[in-house]
Amino acid sequence: MKKENAEFHAETRSSRRESNPPTSAFSAPPREKKAGWETKTIGDVCDVLDHKRKPITKRDREPGEYPYYGATGVLDHVAGYLFDEPLVLVGEDGAKWASGENTAFAVEGKIWVNNHAHVLRPHRTVVLDNWLIYHLNHSDLIEFVSGLTVPKLNQGCLREIPIPVPPLAEQQRIVGLLDEAFEGLATAKANAEKNLQNARALFESHLQSVFTQRGEGWVEKRLADVADFKNGLNFTRQSNGQTLRMVGVGDFQERSVVPIETLQSVTIDGKLSDDYLIRRDDILTVRSNGSKDLVGRCMLVPDVDGMTSFSGFIIRIRFDTRALSPRFLLHYMKSSATRDRLTRDGGGANISNINQAKLSELLVSLPSFKQQEEIADCLDALREESQRLARLYSRKLAALEALKKSLLHQAFSGAL
């Protein structure tokens, strides 16, 4: 039965490749083959040394000087070794290959390799190690992954993977170009990521300074002294009553304002009581969620047209908007210092939460209403600028990734 299944999968993969040639981030449309370029398989250009690899249980490993490799790199250092030559290791985890997290990398010297990494010895008169690694790490190899419960890139499928093979001098030239280009791209990406972090940190830093360096005339009050609270509605799929729009935890994300127009409609038990309706300038906060990162997130309610409520994992904060600026309070509630105070020591092992008691005891420092509005205007403008910069650097990161794919496309289609 196992043999029949293996033959079936092999025939299926073969027929798929005939009708749908493999595609990848750098697959080129059909074109005339460049002089000297051939298409071979991994099995044609490499010796597969998997029969020599061997796992050691963590309990039985003897500490030593030799690297112990798995699918993604060094896992430990042990007393013995299996290989002592330049090799290419290829991760066996099919789930990673299916999601594009390809893992092929070069190793050398005395090493041990466990059963989660294939061991390749390239025929170096035919293919360069780095040419092979670039190709494997940037190809879409989903059709070579087998197994539903535990997807794997098994040895048989690995051998079948096609690889373009130009002359060695051409491989060397292209690998050199890719090395140089990728080094520059890595530097540009690191700079863009740092600038993105700085853009996000800029607003948070200013936010903290506003609420920690209080001006003259500021007064400190408990949140319960200026606001009241309401837990949201609980309902199930079996609820059979009124249908209305509902704010859920999933609507928060990184938002500051409730996305009224995109809210889901749900059915509740019976008819909604008026005290569960949200209205303009209410603030909603996540009180309970499996992810600590979501707990304490806040949104301001804009104009509401129609009956709209909020789920049981949310608390509504309502206050006199003539004495307390909604935008000022929102900024205060969204500051990392406030969220830290609210979520500290919250919940059990699998769920985090805040409650009305914690909200009640939260201390809020308040200037005059006019100053609250002026501070809110300033923070709104700074938030918009920091978000603009974050969008700019996010687009730059996307452009760098697109450029990388374009270079690989050109490299392995013979256009570089």
KAFENBEL-V191326 format. One record per backbone hydrogen bond with DSSP energy under -1.0 kcal/mol. NH is the residue of the N-H (numbers start at 1). CO is the residue of the C=O. E is the energy in kcal/mol with one decimal. If there is no record, write none. Layout:
BEGIN
NH	CO	E
NH	CO	E
END
This chain:
BEGIN
5	1	-2.5
6	2	-2.4
7	3	-2.4
8	4	-2.5
9	5	-2.6
10	6	-2.3
11	7	-2.5
12	8	-2.6
13	9	-2.6
14	10	-2.3
15	11	-2.7
16	12	-2.2
17	13	-2.2
18	14	-1.8
19	15	-2.0
20	16	-3.4
27	24	-1.2
37	34	-2.2
38	165	-1.8
40	163	-2.4
42	161	-1.9
43	159	-2.4
45	41	-1.5
46	42	-1.2
47	121	-2.4
49	119	-3.0
52	49	-2.1
53	50	-1.1
54	113	-2.1
66	78	-2.4
68	76	-3.0
69	112	-3.3
70	73	-2.7
75	68	-3.5
76	68	-1.2
78	66	-3.0
79	62	-1.7
82	111	-2.9
83	111	-2.3
87	107	-2.5
88	120	-2.6
89	105	-2.9
90	118	-2.1
91	103	-3.0
92	116	-2.2
94	151	-1.8
97	93	-1.6
98	94	-2.7
99	95	-1.3
100	97	-1.1
101	96	-2.8
102	100	-1.3
105	89	-2.2
107	87	-2.4
111	83	-2.2
112	67	-2.6
114	69	-2.5
117	114	-1.2
118	90	-3.4
120	88	-3.0
121	47	-2.6
123	45	-3.4
124	122	-1.3
126	123	-2.6
127	123	-2.6
132	128	-2.2
133	129	-2.5
134	130	-2.6
135	131	-2.1
136	132	-2.7
137	133	-2.6
144	141	-1.9
145	142	-1.5
146	152	-2.8
152	146	-3.2
153	92	-2.3
154	152	-1.0
158	154	-2.5
159	155	-2.1
161	158	-1.1
163	40	-3.0
165	38	-3.9
171	167	-2.3
172	168	-2.9
173	169	-2.0
174	170	-2.5
175	171	-3.1
176	172	-2.1
177	173	-2.0
178	174	-2.7
179	175	-3.0
180	176	-2.2
181	177	-2.7
182	178	-3.2
183	179	-1.9
184	180	-1.8
185	181	-2.5
186	182	-2.7
187	183	-1.8
188	184	-2.4
189	185	-2.8
190	186	-2.4
191	187	-2.2
192	188	-2.4
193	189	-2.8
194	190	-2.2
195	191	-2.6
196	192	-2.3
197	193	-2.3
198	194	-2.5
199	195	-2.4
200	196	-1.9
201	197	-2.4
202	198	-2.2
204	200	-1.3
205	201	-2.7
206	202	-1.9
207	203	-2.7
208	204	-2.3
209	205	-1.9
210	206	-1.9
211	207	-1.5
212	208	-1.5
213	209	-2.0
214	212	-1.1
218	215	-1.4
219	366	-2.8
221	364	-2.8
223	362	-2.5
224	360	-1.7
225	222	-1.5
226	223	-1.2
227	223	-1.3
228	318	-2.7
230	316	-1.6
232	314	-2.0
233	310	-2.7
239	236	-1.4
242	270	-2.8
244	266	-2.3
245	307	-1.4
246	264	-2.5
247	309	-2.2
251	248	-1.7
252	249	-1.8
255	252	-2.8
258	300	-2.4
260	258	-2.0
262	259	-1.5
263	260	-1.2
266	244	-2.9
268	242	-2.9
276	273	-2.1
277	274	-1.7
278	308	-2.3
281	301	-2.8
282	279	-2.0
283	317	-2.4
284	299	-2.7
285	315	-2.3
286	297	-1.9
287	313	-2.5
288	313	-1.4
289	352	-2.0
294	291	-1.3
296	286	-2.4
297	294	-1.9
299	284	-2.1
300	256	-2.8
301	282	-2.8
309	245	-2.3
311	247	-2.5
312	233	-1.9
314	311	-1.6
315	285	-2.8
316	230	-3.2
317	283	-3.4
318	228	-2.5
323	320	-1.5
324	320	-1.8
329	325	-2.4
330	326	-2.4
331	327	-2.2
332	328	-2.1
333	329	-2.9
334	330	-2.1
339	335	-2.2
340	336	-2.5
341	337	-1.9
342	338	-2.2
343	339	-2.6
344	340	-1.3
346	343	-1.9
348	351	-1.0
352	289	-2.3
354	287	-2.6
359	355	-2.1
360	356	-2.6
361	357	-1.6
364	221	-3.6
366	219	-3.5
372	368	-2.5
373	369	-2.2
374	370	-2.1
375	371	-2.9
376	372	-2.5
377	373	-2.3
378	374	-2.1
379	375	-2.7
380	376	-2.6
381	377	-2.1
382	378	-2.2
383	379	-2.6
384	380	-2.2
385	381	-2.0
386	382	-2.6
387	383	-2.4
388	384	-2.1
389	385	-2.3
390	386	-2.3
391	387	-2.4
392	388	-2.1
393	389	-2.5
394	390	-2.1
395	391	-2.3
396	392	-1.8
397	393	-2.2
398	394	-2.0
399	395	-2.4
400	396	-2.3
401	397	-2.0
402	398	-2.2
403	399	-2.3
404	400	-2.1
405	401	-2.0
406	402	-2.2
407	403	-2.4
408	404	-2.1
409	405	-2.5
410	406	-2.3
411	407	-2.7
412	408	-2.4
415	410	-2.7
416	410	-1.1
END
